[in-house]
Amino acid sequence: MLSPFVLPCDPALVALIADSYQRLLGESLVPAEVPPTAATQWLYAEAPFCLLAHERAADPRFIFANLAAQRCFEYDWAGLVGLPSRLSADAPDRDERRGLLESVARQGFATGYRGLRIAKSGRRFWIEDVTVWNLIDAAGEVQGQAAAYRRITPAETPA
């Protein structure tokens, strides 16, 4: 199992995320013009989408969150990495999230997901057009799951 306290630009972890995406979805997370030597830094600091990953565990914790995801959830690296990923959704929305992750565990990936999430401040927002995939190492073992999304929409505040 992966350690939940890796460095933000850990090349091995980022390679696992990107390689798993490439194998399962048949496309690259990184634009062709980004040199392979710069892919780790690009995915962490420059990607125009949120990218998160959590470990494989009964109650998985985040092991990666790029800067876009950190801004989205209003945490820094130290606050988000190690946090149980279930806490990214409010309690009533966790069953839907759990169902998605179970589906991904069986099928390898899912696309087009939309789910309600909660930031550190309590601000609620929709993540949309989400792709979630299994992190599969060279031995074929599932090490966790990752998610990428480009769009967030503020959720209406209850009156």
C-alpha positions as CSV (number, residue, x, y, z in Angstrom):
1,M,0.0,0.0,0.0
2,L,1.2,3.5,-0.8
3,S,2.3,5.8,2.0
4,P,-0.2,8.7,2.5
5,F,2.6,11.1,3.3
6,V,4.6,11.4,0.1
7,L,6.0,14.6,-1.3
8,P,3.9,16.7,-3.6
9,C,6.0,16.0,-6.6
10,D,6.9,12.3,-5.9
11,P,7.8,11.1,-9.4
12,A,6.8,7.4,-8.6
13,L,3.4,8.4,-7.4
14,V,2.7,10.8,-10.2
15,A,3.9,8.2,-12.7
16,L,1.5,5.6,-11.2
17,I,-1.4,8.1,-11.5
18,A,-0.6,9.1,-15.1
19,D,0.4,5.6,-16.3
20,S,-2.8,4.1,-14.8
21,Y,-4.9,6.7,-16.6
22,Q,-3.1,6.1,-19.9
23,R,-3.6,2.3,-19.7
24,L,-7.2,2.5,-18.6
25,L,-8.5,5.4,-20.7
26,G,-6.2,5.3,-23.7
27,E,-5.1,8.9,-23.5
28,S,-2.6,11.0,-21.6
29,L,-3.2,13.3,-18.7
30,V,-0.2,15.4,-19.8
31,P,-0.2,17.3,-23.1
32,A,2.2,16.0,-25.8
33,E,4.2,19.3,-25.7
34,V,5.2,18.8,-22.0
35,P,8.5,16.9,-21.9
36,P,8.4,13.6,-19.8
37,T,10.9,15.1,-17.4
38,A,8.5,17.9,-16.6
39,A,5.3,15.9,-16.4
40,T,5.4,15.5,-12.6
41,Q,5.8,19.2,-12.0
42,W,3.2,20.0,-14.7
43,L,0.5,17.7,-13.1
44,Y,1.2,19.1,-9.6
45,A,1.6,22.8,-10.3
46,E,0.3,23.7,-13.7
47,A,-2.5,21.3,-14.7
48,P,-5.7,23.2,-15.5
49,F,-7.7,20.6,-13.7
50,C,-8.0,19.1,-10.2
51,L,-6.2,15.9,-9.7
52,L,-6.6,13.8,-6.5
53,A,-5.6,10.3,-5.4
54,H,-6.3,8.2,-2.4
55,E,-4.8,5.0,-1.1
56,R,-6.4,1.5,-1.1
57,A,-7.8,1.0,2.4
58,A,-11.1,0.5,4.2
59,D,-11.1,4.2,4.9
60,P,-8.8,5.6,2.3
61,R,-6.8,8.8,2.8
62,F,-5.7,11.2,0.2
63,I,-2.1,10.6,-1.0
64,F,-2.0,13.3,-3.7
65,A,-3.7,16.6,-4.5
66,N,-2.4,19.0,-7.1
67,L,-2.5,22.7,-6.5
68,A,-5.8,23.1,-8.3
69,A,-7.4,20.5,-6.0
70,Q,-5.9,22.2,-3.0
71,R,-7.4,25.5,-4.0
72,C,-10.7,23.9,-4.7
73,F,-10.9,22.2,-1.3
74,E,-9.2,25.2,0.5
75,Y,-6.5,23.0,2.1
76,D,-2.7,23.1,1.6
77,W,-0.8,19.9,0.9
78,A,-0.3,19.1,4.6
79,G,-4.0,19.6,5.3
80,L,-5.4,17.5,2.4
81,V,-2.9,14.7,2.2
82,G,-3.6,12.2,4.9
83,L,-7.2,13.4,5.3
84,P,-9.8,10.5,4.9
85,S,-11.2,11.1,1.4
86,R,-14.7,10.4,2.6
87,L,-14.5,13.8,4.3
88,S,-14.5,15.5,0.9
89,A,-18.2,14.9,0.7
90,D,-20.8,15.9,3.3
91,A,-22.3,12.9,5.3
92,P,-25.6,12.7,3.3
93,D,-23.6,12.5,0.0
94,R,-21.1,9.9,1.1
95,D,-23.3,6.9,0.0
96,E,-23.3,8.2,-3.6
97,R,-19.6,8.7,-3.5
98,R,-19.0,5.2,-2.1
99,G,-21.2,3.7,-4.8
100,L,-19.1,5.4,-7.5
101,L,-15.8,4.2,-5.9
102,E,-17.1,0.6,-5.7
103,S,-18.1,0.8,-9.4
104,V,-14.6,2.0,-10.3
105,A,-13.1,-0.8,-8.2
106,R,-15.0,-3.3,-10.3
107,Q,-14.7,-1.7,-13.8
108,G,-11.4,0.1,-13.6
109,F,-12.7,3.6,-14.3
110,A,-15.8,5.8,-14.6
111,T,-16.4,9.0,-16.5
112,G,-19.0,11.7,-16.5
113,Y,-19.6,11.6,-12.7
114,R,-21.1,14.7,-10.9
115,G,-21.0,14.9,-7.1
116,L,-21.5,17.4,-4.3
117,R,-18.4,18.1,-2.3
118,I,-17.4,20.3,0.7
119,A,-14.4,22.6,1.2
120,K,-12.6,23.1,4.5
121,S,-14.7,26.3,5.0
122,G,-18.0,24.4,4.6
123,R,-18.5,25.8,1.1
124,R,-20.4,23.3,-1.0
125,F,-19.7,22.8,-4.7
126,W,-20.4,20.4,-7.5
127,I,-17.5,18.6,-9.2
128,E,-18.6,17.8,-12.8
129,D,-17.4,15.7,-15.7
130,V,-15.3,13.7,-13.3
131,T,-13.2,10.8,-14.3
132,V,-12.2,8.3,-11.6
133,W,-9.8,5.4,-12.2
134,N,-7.9,2.7,-10.4
135,L,-4.2,3.1,-9.7
136,I,-2.7,-0.1,-10.9
137,D,1.0,-0.8,-10.3
138,A,3.4,-2.7,-12.6
139,A,2.5,-6.0,-10.9
140,G,-1.2,-5.4,-11.7
141,E,-2.1,-4.6,-8.1
142,V,-4.7,-1.9,-7.3
143,Q,-3.0,0.7,-5.1
144,G,-5.8,3.2,-4.8
145,Q,-7.9,5.4,-7.0
146,A,-7.5,8.8,-8.6
147,A,-9.9,11.5,-9.9
148,A,-9.6,14.4,-12.3
149,Y,-12.1,17.1,-13.0
150,R,-12.1,20.4,-14.8
151,R,-15.3,22.0,-13.7
152,I,-16.7,23.0,-10.4
153,T,-20.0,24.8,-9.9
154,P,-21.1,26.5,-6.6
155,A,-23.9,24.6,-4.9
156,E,-26.9,26.7,-3.9
157,T,-26.9,27.5,-0.2
158,P,-30.0,26.2,1.6
159,A,-32.4,29.0,2.8
